[in-house]
């Protein structure tokens, strides 16, 4: 009778969702990293909520909404004080968040498959009627899902914090890093690529420490390469200014003020929030002339500029409206690489692991 009465209790304990098989095994192996990441995300969320509240209150109290850094309006004179108070904490927090893809790639992606292959524990899973394709799918799928959700939350959090100060913080305009690599879709794509690259490298090398070192090196090189490539992933706008005439050459006027990157070009809103990617001198025939060939507009370079018939300047730039096209182009490139790495990992697991 006692044994019969205990059966419903056993069934009650088994009710509800529970993990099993490869899902349970993958969770078991990485639960420490998950709980650590969740705790750090909660701490960062509390920190950002407090900082943003103080920042928004300051903007409202000093009537800085809509101001642009170095704007001439008298009500915007407080922008310098605003930057002095809030720039460092937002900038250095953003730099810290920028390392998240690197950390994911090195400490999660690198050991993800390398540890099992190095210790040969993967053979246990494959001997339990689990195909190699299913094994690699679960080993990559669950960490990739957690990475997507976690970095997506980080992206939304940092975007929410940065948006009110968009044009108020020189040195942190939308195209700079941070915040560009911390907001939108880019941090999610970068973290996924770092994770999958680390896993693929670990699968090939079969050594955990070596996989972590190689993943870190490739991630750093890739980060610098991406930042160099990023401005060219979407068509640039161009503007010119024919402001130089023969009377400037040899003139005692302060010609050094007329550098290409400081020329009052007709950029949208005359705003520093425009990303000037390249600039130089313009000849009378409309050809671009590199600004480094003669130096800046000065008495010393006057003869060189005159000999090349320089009459103006040109600039290529991205307006603020290019933010989302650049985000989508950058993310698409990164995700395409991530997809290629995933296909390679599945092929390697089926044929070489």
N, C-alpha and C positions, 0 to 999 in steps of 0.2 A: 504493500500500500504506500509505503514511504517512497519507494522507487518510482511508482506511477505518478505520485504527486509532484515529484521533482522534474518530470519531463517538461511541463509547460514553462517552468522557470528557465530551463535551458533554451527552449525555443525563444522566449522573450529576450534573452540576452543576445541572440543572433539576429534579431529583427533590426531593420534599418540598413543603410548603405555601409559596406565595409570593403576594404581593399583586399585584393587577392592576386596571386600570380605575379607577373612581371611588374604590374603597377605597384603592388605592395613592396616588392623587392627594391624597385627604384626609389620609392618613397623612403623606405627604411635606410637606404644608403645615403640619402641626401637630406634627411629631415633636419639635421643640425643646421645645415646651410639655410634651409627654408626658414626655420624659426629665428635664426640670427638676422636674416634679411628682413623678416617681418618686424622684428623688434626695432631695428635701425630705421626702417621706414616710418614706424610710429613715432619715434623720437624726432626724426626730421620733420614730420608733419606738424607736430606740436611746436617746434622751433619756427617753422615757416609761418604758421598761423599767427604767432605772436609778432614776428617781424613785419609781416604784411599789414597787420592791424595798426601798428605804430606808423608805418610808412604812409598808408592811406589817410590816417588821421592828420599827419603832417602836411600832406598835399592839400587836404581840404582846409585846414586851418590857415595855411599860407597862400591859398588860392593859386596853386601851381598847375591845376588841371589844364591841359592843352598847351602848356609852355614847351618850348624847345630850348635845349641847352644853348646858351649865349644869345638868346632871343633879346631884341631891343626893348620889349615892353617893360615898363617899370614894375608891373606886378610880378614879373618873372625874375626879379633880381635875387630872389631867395633860392634859385636853382643851385648856385654854388654851395650854399650851406646845406641844401638837401643832399647833394652829391657827397659832401664831406661826411655826412652822418650815415648814409645808407649804402654807399658804393662798396666799401671794403667787405662788409658782411655778405652782400649779395654776390659780389664777384668771386670771393674765395670759396663760398659755398658752391657756386656754380663750377669752379675749377675742381672741387672735390667730387661733385657729381659726374664731371667729365671722365673721371677715372673708373666709373662703374663698369663700362664695357670691358676695359682692360682687366679689372678684378674678376669679372665673370668669366672671361676667356681663360685667364691663368689659373684661377683657383677652383672653378667649376668645370669648364670645358676641357682643360688639359688633363686632369685626372679622370674625367668621366668614363672613358673607355680604356685609357692606358693602364689604370690600376688593375682592372679585371684581366686585361690581356697579359700584363706583367706577372700577375699572380696565378693566371690560368683558371680563375674561378668562373670565367664565362662558359667554360666547357660544361659546368654543372647545369646551367640554364639550357644550353643547347642539347643536353642529353635527356631533358625532361619533355620531349615532344614539342619543343619550341624551335621554330625555324630561325635561321640567322636573320632573315628579313624582319621577322616579328621582333626578335631580340633588339636589333638596331633601331627599329621604329619606336619601341617603348623607351629605350635608353636615351634617345634624342628627343622624343615627343614630349614627355612629361617635363624635363628641364626647360625645353623651349617654351612650353606653355606658361610655366611659372615665370620665366624671364620676360616674356611678352607682357604679362599682367603687371609684374613688379616695375619694370622700366616704364610702362605706360602710365602707371600711377605717379612715378617720379616726374615724368614729363608734364603731366597735367598739373602737378603740384608746383613745379618751378615756373611753368607758364602763368599760372594764376598769381604767383608772387611777382613776376617780372613785368607783366602787362601794364600796371598803373605807372611804372617808371620808365616806360619804353623810350621816350624822347628826352627824359630828364637826366639820364646817366651817360655822359660821354665816356667812351671806353666800353660801353655795354649796349651798343646799338644792335639792332636785330641781326645784322650780318656778321657780328663778331662772335668769337667763341671764348667763354660763354657770351650770349645765351644760345646761339644758333644750334649748337650740338646738344643742347639740353632741353629743347622744346620741340613740339611737333612730333613728327614721325621718325626723325633721324636717330634719337637715342635708342628707340626700340629696335630699329634696323641694325644699328651698330652693335648692340648687345647680342642680338641673335647671331650676327655674323661672327662675332668673337667667340661665342659659345660653340658654334658649329665648327669653326676653324680649329679651335682647341681640341674638340673631340676627334676631328679627322686627323690632326697631327698626332694625337695620342694613339690613335688606332694604327697609324703607319709606323711610328717609332717604338711602340710597346714599352716605353719607359716613362714613368710618371714625371720625374724631375726634368728630364730632357724635353718632354712635351710642354711643360709649364714654361721653361726658358724660351723655347722656340716660339711658343704662342705669344708670349710677352713681347719678344723682339718684332715679330711680324705685325702685331697689333700697333706698336708704336710707329713703325715705318708706314703702315697703312693709314694711320691717323694723320700723319704729316702729308702724305700723298693726297688724301682726300681733301684736306684743306686747300692744297694748291690747285686741285682740279675743280673744286666746288664752284668758283665764279664763272667757269666756262661751261657749266652744265645747262645753262639757259642763255638764250641770245642776249647780248649786251646792247644797251642803248648808247647812242653817241651824240655828243653835242660839240659845237665848235664856237669859237669867238675870234673874230678878226679885229683885234684891238691894237695891234702893233703897227706903227708907221715909221717911216725913215727918221722922223724927228726925234724918236726915242733913242736912237743909237748915238752914243757919245754925249747924251744929255746928262746934266748934273742931277736929274730927278732920281729918286730912290728906286732904281729899276729892279732891285732885289725883291721888291714887294710883289712883282709880277711872275711868281713861280707858277708852273702849270697846275700844281696841286692846290694852289691858293687863289687861282684866278677866279674872279666873280662870274663863273659860267652860269648860263641860264638853266641850272638844275632845278628840279621840282621843288618849289617852296624855298629855294635857296637854303636848303636844310642840310645839316651835317648827317642827317639820318639817311642820306643817299650814299650808297656804297660805290665810291669811285675806285674802279679796278685798275685802270691804266690811264695815263695822260702823257702829253708831249706837245711839241711845237707843230705848227701848221705853216706850210710854204704857200706862196702865191698861187701855185698850180693846184693846191688842194691836197698835196701829198703830206703824209705823216712823217715827222722828223723827230727822232729820239731825243728826249730832253737831256740825256746824259752826254751827248756828243759835244755840246758847247757849254754845258752848265746852265745855271739860272740866268735870268735877265739881270745883267750887271754890266758895269763899264768894262770889266775885264773880258767878258764874253761877247761884247757888242759886235766886234769885227767878225767873229765866227758866225754869229746869228745873221748878220747882214750878208755875208758871203753865201749863205744857204737860203737867202731870200725868205726868212721867217717873218710872217705877218700876223700870226695869231697862235692860238693853242687849241687842242682838242682833248676831250675826255670821254672815256667809256665807263659806263656806270650801270648799276642796278638800282631802280627806285624801290621804295618800300613795298610797292605792289607786287614785286617779284619774289616776296618772301615765300608764299605757298608754292609757286612754280619751282623755286629752287629746292624747297623742302621735298616736294614730290619727286623731282628729278634725282636728287641725292639719295633719297630713300629707295627709289626704284633701282638705282644702280647697286646699292648695297644689298638689297633683297635678291636681286638677280645673282649676285655672287654667292649669297647664302644658299640659294636654291641649287646652284652648281655644286657647292661643297656638299650639300645633302645628298645629291645624286651620286657624287663620288663616294661618299661614306657608305651608302647602301650597296653600291657596286663592290667596293672593297670588302665589306663585311660578308657578302655572298660568295666572293671568289678568292679572297686572299687571306682573310682573318683566320 
